[in-house]
């Protein structure tokens, strides 16, 4: 009798573990769980976003690293491949309006591309939205576009 109960409880526990693993795997596939858009808002970004806590944050970390390096002397190296002749203007603006703080406000995944929107607080400028697009290559994610607003 005790052995039957033990087997029964073991099967139940294993079933629960498998079910939990499947749910976590399915949740990982969706990076944004919920968005709320403001009625009549001109912004394409939602007013409120709930991100999946189990999402792959690798593109976000690379984007944050990119944004932290923009005010440095490496700005042209980072931006020139993305924006060509416009890179000088972007780097001069990054020097003039240095970012104090940035926060992820939206994420859109489409295959091997991820578009991240950040609210950026800058010195001598009101907060604005900057967008980065990252592409997953054979080995790593890389920034393929940067659209700042000053």
C-alpha positions in Angstrom: 0.0 0.0 0.0 2.8 2.4 0.9 4.7 1.5 -2.3 1.6 2.3 -4.4 1.2 5.7 -2.8 4.9 6.4 -3.3 4.7 5.5 -7.0 1.5 7.6 -7.4 3.0 10.7 -5.8 6.2 10.2 -7.8 4.2 10.2 -11.1 2.3 13.3 -10.0 5.5 15.2 -9.1 7.2 14.2 -12.4 4.1 15.3 -14.3 4.1 18.6 -12.5 7.8 19.1 -13.2 7.3 18.4 -16.9 4.3 20.7 -17.1 6.2 23.5 -15.4 9.1 23.1 -17.7 6.9 23.3 -20.8 5.2 26.4 -19.5 8.5 28.1 -18.8 9.8 27.2 -22.3 6.6 28.6 -23.9 6.9 31.8 -21.9 10.5 32.3 -23.0 9.3 32.4 -26.6 7.3 35.6 -26.0 9.5 38.6 -24.8 6.5 40.9 -24.1 3.6 39.4 -22.1 1.3 42.5 -22.1 1.0 46.0 -23.5 -1.4 48.8 -22.9 -1.7 51.5 -25.5 -2.9 55.0 -24.7 -6.0 56.0 -26.7 -5.2 58.8 -29.1 -1.4 58.7 -28.5 0.8 59.7 -31.3 3.6 57.4 -30.1 3.9 54.0 -31.6 5.2 52.6 -28.3 2.8 51.4 -25.7 2.2 53.3 -22.5 2.7 50.3 -20.3 4.6 47.0 -21.0 5.0 43.8 -19.0 8.2 42.0 -20.1 8.6 38.3 -19.8 11.0 37.7 -16.9 12.3 34.5 -18.6 13.2 36.2 -22.0 16.6 36.1 -23.5 18.1 39.4 -22.4 21.3 39.1 -24.6 20.1 41.7 -27.2 19.2 44.1 -24.4 22.6 43.8 -22.7 24.4 44.4 -26.0 22.2 47.5 -26.7 22.8 48.9 -23.2 26.5 48.4 -23.7 26.3 50.2 -27.1 24.4 53.1 -25.5 26.9 53.4 -22.6 29.8 53.7 -25.0 28.2 56.4 -27.2 29.6 59.4 -25.2 33.1 58.0 -25.3 35.8 58.5 -27.9 34.6 55.3 -29.6 31.4 56.8 -30.8 32.5 57.1 -34.5 33.6 53.5 -34.5 30.2 52.4 -33.2 27.9 54.7 -35.3 29.8 55.1 -38.6 29.0 51.6 -39.9 25.3 52.2 -39.1 24.6 55.7 -40.1 27.4 56.7 -42.6 27.9 60.4 -43.0 25.2 61.1 -40.4 27.5 59.6 -37.7 29.5 62.8 -37.1 26.2 64.6 -36.3 25.1 61.8 -34.0 28.4 61.7 -32.1 28.5 65.5 -31.7 24.9 65.3 -30.3 25.9 62.5 -28.0 28.8 64.6 -26.6 26.5 67.6 -26.2 23.4 65.8 -24.8 25.1 63.0 -22.7 22.6 60.3 -21.5 22.2 60.2 -17.8 19.9 57.3 -17.6 18.1 55.0 -20.1 15.3 52.5 -19.6 13.9 49.8 -21.9 10.3 50.8 -22.8 9.5 48.3 -25.6 10.8 45.3 -27.5 9.7 43.9 -30.8 11.0 40.6 -32.0 10.8 39.5 -35.7 12.8 36.4 -36.5 16.5 37.2 -36.1 15.8 41.0 -35.7 15.0 42.7 -32.4 14.0 46.4 -32.1 14.5 47.9 -28.7 13.1 51.3 -27.6 14.7 53.1 -24.8 13.5 56.2 -22.9 16.7 58.3 -22.6 17.2 61.0 -20.0 19.9 63.4 -21.2 21.8 66.3 -19.7 20.4 69.7 -21.1 17.5 67.9 -22.9 14.1 66.4 -22.1 13.6 62.7 -22.1 13.3 61.1 -25.5 12.9 57.7 -27.2 15.9 56.1 -29.0 15.6 52.9 -31.0 18.2 50.3 -31.7 17.8 47.3 -34.0 19.9 44.2 -33.4 20.4 41.3 -35.7 21.4 37.8 -34.6 24.3 36.6 -36.7 25.9 33.2 -36.8 27.7 33.7 -33.5 26.4 36.8 -31.8 23.9 39.7 -31.8 25.1 43.0 -33.3 23.6 46.5 -33.5 22.5 47.2 -37.1 20.6 50.5 -36.7 20.5 53.3 -34.2 17.8 56.0 -34.3 18.3 58.6 -31.6 16.1 61.6 -30.8 17.6 64.6 -29.1 
